[in-house]
Amino acid sequence: MLRLQSDLYEFKSAMGQAFCGLRIFNDPHALVVVTEHPDNQGMSVTNAAEDLATNIVADFGLNPLTTVFFEHWPPMGGQPESFDLVRFIWIDGRATSPEWRRWAAEQIEIVTGVAL
């Protein structure tokens, strides 16, 4: 799978500025992995899921109906690393009603072909 983006991503949320890790893969559809950053003082990737998905789709010209979103939390505060598939309902170009489903890192690595 072709990696299109791998960087820090700044975003505005209901609570102001925040940032996260962002990886975008494409082959043939986009797969987005947002990672909570330990130094982020703004809204978490979980609490900003709708804003993040909406902004990423707009900023990178992705098709919201074919883009797959994953949320990644690295080990922090005694909690283990986790990955969740996040599904949205799209209304007028905005992500709404997120639903999370836990995935193993190995499952995502099989899909992307790269170690996360």
Rosetta blueprint (number, residue, H / E / L):
1 M L
2 L E
3 R E
4 L E
5 Q E
6 S E
7 D E
8 L E
9 Y E
10 E E
11 F E
12 K E
13 S E
14 A L
15 M L
16 G E
17 Q E
18 A E
19 F E
20 C E
21 G E
22 L E
23 R E
24 I E
25 F E
26 N E
27 D L
28 P L
29 H L
30 A E
31 L E
32 V E
33 V E
34 V E
35 T E
36 E E
37 H L
38 P L
39 D L
40 N L
41 Q L
42 G L
43 M L
44 S L
45 V L
46 T L
47 N L
48 A L
49 A H
50 E H
51 D H
52 L H
53 A H
54 T H
55 N H
56 I H
57 V H
58 A H
59 D H
60 F H
61 G L
62 L L
63 N L
64 P L
65 L L
66 T L
67 T L
68 V E
69 F E
70 F E
71 E E
72 H E
73 W E
74 P L
75 P L
76 M E
77 G L
78 G L
79 Q E
80 P L
81 E L
82 S E
83 F E
84 D E
85 L E
86 V E
87 R E
88 F E
89 I E
90 W E
91 I E
92 D L
93 G L
94 R E
95 A E
96 T E
97 S E
98 P E
99 E E
100 W E
101 R E
102 R E
103 W E
104 A L
105 A H
106 E H
107 Q H
108 I H
109 E H
110 I H
111 V H
112 T H
113 G L
114 V L
115 A L
116 L L
